[in-house]
Structure formats: C-alpha cells, structure tokens
C-alpha cells in the first residue's frame, strides 16, 4: 500500500524488506484502509435501509447508484488490504527470530484480525438485507398476484429475470395499475438481491482466503516463536553458566588467599621457633 516502496501485490510479496519505520507506516496505511472500509460499510447499511423505504423510482435508482459506488470502493479497498497483509506475512517469514520480528508478527496479526472481523460484519449486513429485500419482493408478488405460491416466489428469486413470474401474473390481474407498479419494484429488488448475492459470495471467498492464509502462516509463526523461546532459554542457560563460573572463580580466589595466609602463618611459626632455639645458643657461646 506504500507507493514509495517497490511492491508486487499481485503476488503478495514485498520485493524489498521494509525497515521497522516503513513497516509501521504500512501498518498505519492498512489501519486507515480498514477504517475507510468500516465507514463504507456503515454507508452501505444506511443506503440499504433507505432503499427499502423508498417508493419513488428515481430515488430508488439514485440510491442504487450510490450503493454500487460504495460497494465497488469497498471491494477495491478489501483487495488492497488483503494483498498488503499477505506481503507483510511473507516478510515476517523471511526475517530472523528476534524482538523486532516478534513485534512485526504481533502488529500484522492485529490488523489481520481486525480486517477479518470487518469482513464478517459486512457479510452479516449483506445477509440481513438480502432477507429484507426478499420479504419486500414477496409482498410485491402478493400485490401483483394474490394467488402466488411459495414455488412462484422461489422461482422469481432464483431466475435471472425475476420479473418474468410477475409479468405473467400481471397479465392475469385485473388490478393492472397497482400490479404494474409492483412489477417494476420487484424487478428492481430482484436486481438488488443479485448484487447482494454477488457481494456475499465475494466476502465469503475473501474470508476463506484470509483464514487459509492464517493456516499457511501458522507453521512459520510457530517456528519464530520456538526460535525466540530457544534464544531466551539459551540466554538464560548462558547466564546461569556465567554465574556459576563467577562463583567458582571467587571460591578459587578465597581458597588461594587462605592457602597464602596459611603459608605465611607457617613461615611465622618457623621463624619464631628458630629464633627461640638460636637465640639461647648464641647467648651461651658468648659466655
């Protein structure tokens, strides 16, 4: 997502590893994109509600255009975020197991989780409004053809041209004016439902791709964690060995000084003994 960096997001691989400063800049870019996705999803939800309440054809058409615009922008942002996260994951696998790598891994996992939560939220919104659009279509079918069955409704939902069932119902109806209005709305709602179904399919696939990416990264992440633990363990063992060596050296020095003191004491005793023996002898010779 950083235009100043040589990047190949089509492969999900960063050509040049990011420095820590550049890494945090990229994390900030990803967070900004996720916030924009959140804003877009909020607008999409509002526009869905507005569309369900509209009865004027021109207003419905305008709302539909806005929905298409926000949905397309959200799709673009989601693709960008997915590839950016994949790129960071690839870099994390190539880096040595140190504190910086652990920090990168933690930050990458955090934005990945937030992104997946946002996908799940958007998916739930689209499913909710798909059900509401279907309810609206059902009511319009009942207006166009009070004798319509559940099979008629399911056929209308599944057909590419959902208005065909209602067009036939219109020909059999003696309430042509009301039925025609209902038919037009049904055709619009059917188109909306198909768009929502496409978005739901894309979101489900995106979520699955992210989940698969998590599973693919787990062995590498586990290795990083294991290496980090081993480094800490080795450092701890090295510190223990050093402590033992220091204690041994101190004990050796104490023993050395004790031996030296004993030797001095022995020499002093020998000197005293010799003095005690020799002095009387020398004195006797003088007499």
C-alpha positions in Angstrom: 0.0 0.0 0.0 3.1 2.2 0.2 3.6 3.7 -3.2 7.2 4.6 -2.4 8.2 1.0 -1.9 8.9 -1.5 -4.7 6.0 -3.8 -4.3 4.3 -6.6 -6.2 1.0 -7.1 -4.6 -0.2 -9.3 -7.5 2.0 -11.9 -5.9 1.6 -10.8 -2.4 5.4 -10.4 -2.0 7.3 -7.3 -1.0 10.4 -7.1 -3.2 12.5 -5.3 -0.7 12.0 -6.0 3.1 10.6 -3.0 5.0 12.6 -1.3 7.7 10.9 -1.1 11.1 9.9 2.5 10.4 8.5 1.6 7.0 6.7 -1.4 8.5 4.9 0.8 11.0 4.0 3.2 8.2 2.5 0.3 6.2 0.6 -0.9 9.3 -0.9 2.7 9.6 -1.9 2.6 5.9 -3.7 -0.7 6.5 -5.5 0.6 9.5 -6.6 3.7 7.6 -7.9 1.5 4.8 -9.8 -0.7 7.3 -11.3 2.4 8.9 -12.4 3.5 5.4 -14.0 0.1 4.8 -15.8 0.5 8.1 -17.1 3.9 7.0 -18.2 2.5 3.7 -20.0 -0.4 5.2 -21.8 2.0 7.5 -23.0 4.0 4.4 -23.9 0.8 2.6 -26.1 -0.3 5.5 -27.8 3.1 5.7 -28.4 3.1 1.9 -29.9 -0.4 2.1 -32.3 0.8 4.7 -33.1 3.9 2.7 -33.7 1.8 -0.5 -36.2 -0.4 1.3 -38.1 2.7 2.4 -38.1 4.4 -1.0 -41.2 4.2 -3.2 -40.2 6.7 -5.9 -38.5 5.1 -8.8 -36.0 7.9 -9.4 -35.0 7.9 -5.7 -34.6 4.1 -5.7 -32.4 4.4 -8.8 -30.2 7.1 -7.2 -29.8 5.1 -4.0 -28.9 2.0 -6.1 -26.1 4.0 -7.9 -24.7 5.1 -4.5 -24.8 1.5 -3.3 -22.9 0.4 -6.3 -20.3 3.1 -5.8 -19.6 2.4 -2.2 -19.6 -1.4 -2.8 -17.1 -1.1 -5.6 -14.8 1.2 -3.5 -15.1 -1.2 -0.6 -14.2 -4.2 -2.8 -11.1 -2.3 -4.1 -10.0 -1.4 -0.5 -10.5 -5.0 0.7 -8.3 -6.3 -2.2 -5.6 -3.8 -1.3 -5.7 -4.7 2.4 -5.6 -8.4 1.7 -2.6 -8.2 -0.5 -0.8 -5.8 1.9 -1.3 -8.2 4.8 -0.1 -11.1 2.7 3.0 -9.1 1.8 3.8 -8.4 5.5 3.2 -12.1 6.3 5.7 -13.1 3.6 8.3 -10.7 5.0 7.8 -11.9 8.6 8.6 -15.5 7.4 12.0 -14.3 6.0 13.2 -12.3 9.0 15.4 -13.6 11.8 13.7 -14.6 15.1 14.4 -11.5 17.2 12.4 -8.9 19.1 11.7 -6.8 16.0 10.2 -9.9 14.2 8.0 -10.7 17.2 6.8 -7.1 17.1 6.1 -7.3 13.4 4.2 -10.6 13.9 2.0 -9.1 16.7 1.2 -6.0 14.7 0.4 -8.0 11.5 -1.8 -10.4 13.4 -3.7 -7.5 15.0 -4.6 -5.8 11.6 -5.4 -9.2 10.1 -7.9 -10.0 12.9 -9.5 -6.5 12.6 -9.8 -7.0 8.8 -11.4 -10.4 9.2 -13.8 -9.1 11.8 -14.8 -6.3 9.4 -15.4 -8.9 6.6 -17.6 -10.9 8.9 -19.5 -7.8 9.9 -20.1 -6.7 6.3 -21.1 -10.3 5.4 -23.7 -10.3 8.1 -25.1 -7.0 7.0 -25.5 -8.2 3.4 -27.2 -11.4 4.5 -29.6 -9.4 6.7 -30.6 -7.0 3.9 -30.9 -9.8 1.4 -33.6 -11.3 3.6 -35.3 -8.0 3.9 -35.2 -7.4 0.1 -36.7 -10.9 -0.3 -39.5 -10.0 2.1 -40.2 -6.9 0.0 -40.3 -8.9 -3.2 -42.7 -11.4 -1.6 -45.1 -8.5 -0.7 -45.0 -7.2 -4.2 -45.7 -10.6 -5.6 -48.8 -10.8 -3.4 -49.9 -7.5 -4.7 -49.4 -8.5 -8.3 -50.8 -12.0 -7.9 -52.6 -12.8 -4.6 -52.7 -16.4 -5.7 -48.9 -16.7 -6.0 -47.4 -19.7 -4.3 -44.2 -20.2 -2.4 -42.9 -22.0 -5.5 -43.6 -18.9 -7.6 -41.7 -16.8 -5.2 -38.7 -19.1 -5.1 -38.7 -19.3 -8.9 -38.7 -15.5 -9.1 -35.7 -15.3 -6.7 -33.6 -17.9 -8.5 -34.3 -16.7 -12.1 -32.0 -14.3 -13.8 -35.1 -12.3 -14.9 -37.1 -12.4 -11.7 -39.8 -10.2 -13.2 -41.0 -12.9 -15.6 -43.2 -14.6 -13.0 -44.7 -11.2 -12.1 -45.2 -10.2 -15.7 -47.3 -13.3 -16.2 -49.2 -12.5 -13.0 -49.8 -9.0 -14.3 -51.4 -10.4 -17.4 -53.9 -12.3 -15.3 -54.5 -9.5 -12.9 -57.5 -7.1 -13.0 -55.5 -4.6 -11.0 -53.1 -3.6 -13.7 -52.1 -0.2 -12.4 -51.1 -1.4 -9.0 -49.7 -4.6 -10.4 -47.5 -2.7 -12.9 -46.0 -0.6 -10.1 -45.4 -3.7 -8.1 -43.8 -5.4 -11.1 -41.3 -2.5 -11.6 -40.3 -2.6 -7.9 -39.9 -6.4 -8.0 -37.6 -6.1 -10.9 -35.5 -3.5 -9.1 -35.5 -5.6 -5.9 -34.5 -8.7 -7.8 -31.5 -6.8 -9.3 -30.6 -5.6 -5.8 -30.7 -9.1 -4.4 -28.5 -10.5 -7.2 -25.9 -7.7 -6.5 -26.1 -8.6 -2.8 -25.6 -12.3 -3.5 -22.5 -11.4 -5.6 -21.1 -9.4 -2.7 -21.9 -12.2 -0.2 -20.1 -14.7 -2.4 -17.1 -12.4 -2.7 -17.0 -11.7 1.0 -17.2 -15.4 1.9 -14.4 -16.2 -0.5 -12.3 -13.3 0.9 -12.8 -14.5 4.4 -11.9 -18.1 3.4 -8.8 -16.8 1.7 -7.7 -14.9 4.8 -8.5 -17.9 7.0 -6.4 -20.1 4.7 -3.6 -17.6 4.8 -3.6 -17.8 8.6 -3.3 -21.6 8.5 -0.5 -21.4 6.0 1.4 -18.9 8.2 1.0 -20.9 11.4 4.0 -23.2 10.9 6.3 -20.3 10.2 4.9 -18.3 13.1 5.3 -21.3 15.4 8.9 -21.6 14.2 9.5 -17.9 15.0 8.0 -18.4 18.5 10.1 -21.6 19.1 13.3 -19.9 18.0 12.6 -16.9 20.2 11.9 -19.3 23.1 15.2 -21.1 22.4 17.1 -17.9 22.2 15.7 -16.8 25.6 16.4 -20.3 27.0 20.0 -20.3 25.7 20.5 -16.8 27.1 19.2 -18.0 30.4 21.4 -21.0 30.4 24.4 -18.9 29.5 23.7 -16.5 32.3 23.5 -19.5 34.7 26.8 -20.8 33.5 28.3 -17.4 33.8 27.0 -17.1 37.4 28.4 -20.5 38.3 31.8 -19.5 36.7 31.9 -16.3 38.7 31.1 -18.1 41.9 33.8 -20.8 41.1 36.3 -18.0 40.4 35.5 -16.3 43.7 35.8 -19.5 45.6 39.1 -20.3 44.0 40.4 -16.8 44.9 39.2 -17.3 48.5 41.0 -20.7 48.7 44.1 -19.1 47.2 44.2 -16.4 49.8 43.5 -18.9 52.6 46.4 -21.0 51.4 48.6 -17.9 51.2 47.6 -17.0 54.7 48.3 -20.5 56.0 51.7 -20.4 54.3 52.5 -17.0 55.9 51.4 -18.4 59.3 53.6 -21.4 58.9 56.6 -19.3 58.0 56.0 -17.0 61.0 55.8 -20.1 63.3 59.0 -21.4 61.8 60.7 -18.1 62.3 59.6 -17.9 65.9 60.7 -21.4 66.6 64.1 -20.8 65.0 64.5 -17.6 66.9 63.6 -19.4 70.1 66.2 -22.0 69.5 69.0 -20.0 68.1 69.0 -17.0 70.4 69.8 -19.0 73.6 72.5 -20.9 71.7 74.2 -17.7 70.6 74.0 -16.3 74.0 75.7 -19.4 75.5 78.6 -19.1 73.2 79.2 -15.5 74.2 79.6 -16.6 77.9 
